[in-house]
Amino acid sequence: MTENSGKRAPVALVVGAGDALGSAVARRFAKEGYNVCVARRSPEKLEPLVEEIRALGGTARGFGTDARKEDEVVDLFATIEREEGPVEAVVFNVGPNVEFAIRETDARKYFKVWELACFAGFLVGREAAKVMVPRGRGTILFSGATASIRGKSGFAAFSGGKHGLRALAQSMAKELGPQSIHVAHVVIDGSIDTEFIKKLFPERYALKSVDGILNPDDIAENYWHLHKQPRTAWTFEMDVRPYMEAW
């Protein structure tokens, strides 16, 4: 879509559009007529999602972007605003859920996890705020995890990054809320229906038959709900889990 094509549809940008939740969120916003822009480091992996959305009558475009790189994130927003339309919803869905014993966690590993889980969220959130605040509207959603609120043995790096992302979201919500920008953090507490879970945790995946793991489409429904909430009753933090998941 170009500047000369008439009124432009609002854009929903999903950074970290993986094969499960990120793709589900993209499809959900596309269903509502949003021009969906999806980004991940390997652009070729976005092609099936983009083709699927287009086949269903939606509008979508993929971007190869490393969200840890400031220049790439700045360019991503500039390109979308110039060529696609006004960014009205941003979902940051990057999360390197890796396990390392603390004695095996060297500085490089910890820093890489923090970069992906937290620093990239800062870059995406900042650029989103830059384009949304002048228009006085917009939604910024951050995908969290159980690690956002409590640490677990072997997950020092992941928990540190996710705790930091949650704090970022809180600060942004307090600053941007009065400017009509809705910032929310979603704690995803449980296993999501993914190939990763299917292959490595077959016993847990077997719970899918009794709704015991998270369905990406159902999570995406909550993201859409957050975006459409009236500003008289905004939610900052939502936690989602299967009914049988222990708190």
Secondary structure, DSSP 8 states (H G I E B T S, - for coil): --TTSSS---EEEEES--TTHHHHHHHHHHHTT-EEEEEES-GGGGHHHHHHHHHTT-EEEEEE--TT-HHHHHHHHHHHHHHT--EEEEEE-------B-GGG--HHHHHHHHIIIIIHHHHHHHHHHHHHGGGT--EEEEEEEGGGT---TTBHHHHHHHHHHHHHHHHHHHHHGGGT-EEEEEEE-S-BS-HHHHHH-HHHHGGGGGT-SB-HHHHHHHHHHHHH--GGG--SEEEE--TTS--
